[in-house]
Amino acid sequence: MITLCIRYKFNPEKTADVLAYFENEQRVIERSGGTIVGYFMPTDFAGPTDEAIGLIDLPSVPVYEDYRRRLAEDAEHKTNIARLTQSGAAVAMNRGFVQRVPVQR
């Protein structure tokens, strides 16, 4: 299992638009082969208010490559991206993989 970590940087005045994108994109991600761990929006009381994180589990790198292809071809994904772009949220996405560390209790 690998976990795709997407770091989002956006216009904090457009938080509602970013949140709507996350909500709308979840169906597409699941349909494309990813399993959503979660999306994490910033808070107003600590840290930057213009950064969010999305975590998506995928079984392997080849599945990730297929996921990216399917995502790029998905009509709903294209609509979601266009809506986000038109909102003026100015989202920058930085993708990478993270590895889970087993919890020791």
JORAUR-V724217 format. One record per residue. N is the residue number from 1. RES is the residue in one letter. SS is DSSP state (@ for helix, = for strand, . for the rest). PSI is psi in degrees with one decimal (* if undefined). OMEGA is omega in radians with two decimals (* if undefined). Layout:
BEGIN
n;res;ss;psi;omega
N;RES;SS;PSI;OMEGA
N;RES;SS;PSI;OMEGA
END
This chain:
BEGIN
n;res;ss;psi;omega
1;M;.;134.9;3.02
2;I;=;154.3;3.11
3;T;=;119.1;3.06
4;L;=;127.3;3.10
5;C;=;116.3;3.11
6;I;=;121.0;3.09
7;R;=;125.7;-3.10
8;Y;=;134.5;3.00
9;K;=;131.3;-3.01
10;F;.;167.9;3.06
11;N;.;115.1;-3.08
12;P;@;-14.9;3.06
13;E;@;-7.2;-3.11
14;K;@;28.1;-3.11
15;T;@;-41.1;-3.13
16;A;@;-36.7;3.13
17;D;@;-38.0;3.10
18;V;@;-43.4;3.11
19;L;@;-42.8;3.10
20;A;@;-39.8;3.09
21;Y;@;-47.7;3.13
22;F;@;-45.0;-3.12
23;E;@;-43.1;-3.11
24;N;@;-29.6;-3.05
25;E;@;-17.5;-3.07
26;Q;@;-42.5;3.11
27;R;@;-42.1;-3.10
28;V;@;-43.7;-3.13
29;I;@;-47.5;3.14
30;E;@;-42.1;3.14
31;R;@;-29.2;-3.10
32;S;.;-4.0;3.05
33;G;.;-0.8;3.12
34;G;.;156.4;3.04
35;T;=;118.4;-3.06
36;I;=;123.8;3.00
37;V;=;-44.4;3.09
38;G;=;161.4;2.98
39;Y;=;142.0;-3.07
40;F;=;115.1;3.14
41;M;.;157.3;3.12
42;P;.;162.3;3.05
43;T;.;166.1;3.11
44;D;.;-12.5;-2.99
45;F;.;-7.6;3.11
46;A;.;137.3;3.07
47;G;.;179.7;-3.12
48;P;.;146.1;3.14
49;T;.;9.8;-3.11
50;D;.;23.2;-3.13
51;E;=;139.7;3.08
52;A;=;167.2;-3.13
53;I;=;139.7;3.00
54;G;=;134.1;3.11
55;L;=;128.3;-3.09
56;I;=;123.5;3.10
57;D;=;140.2;3.05
58;L;=;145.2;-3.07
59;P;.;-29.9;-3.06
60;S;.;170.6;3.10
61;V;@;-42.7;3.08
62;P;@;-36.9;3.08
63;V;@;-37.6;3.08
64;Y;@;-43.5;-3.14
65;E;@;-41.3;3.08
66;D;@;-39.9;3.09
67;Y;@;-47.2;-3.13
68;R;@;-40.7;3.11
69;R;@;-47.9;-3.12
70;R;@;-38.8;3.11
71;L;@;-45.4;-3.11
72;A;@;-28.7;-3.11
73;E;@;-9.4;-3.02
74;D;.;124.8;-3.10
75;A;@;-39.5;3.14
76;E;@;-38.6;3.08
77;H;@;-44.2;3.12
78;K;@;-40.6;3.10
79;T;@;-43.3;3.14
80;N;@;-44.4;3.13
81;I;@;-44.2;3.14
82;A;@;-42.5;3.14
83;R;@;-42.7;3.13
84;L;@;-43.5;3.13
85;T;@;-44.8;-3.13
86;Q;@;-22.2;-3.12
87;S;@;-20.7;-3.08
88;G;.;14.6;-3.13
89;A;.;-18.9;3.09
90;A;.;54.8;-3.06
91;V;.;130.3;2.97
92;A;=;132.8;-3.12
93;M;=;132.1;3.11
94;N;=;112.8;-3.08
95;R;=;143.5;3.04
96;G;=;170.6;3.10
97;F;=;143.1;3.06
98;V;=;156.5;-3.14
99;Q;.;133.1;3.13
100;R;.;141.5;3.04
101;V;.;126.7;3.13
102;P;.;138.5;3.12
103;V;.;126.2;3.11
104;Q;.;119.7;-3.13
105;R;.;*;*
END
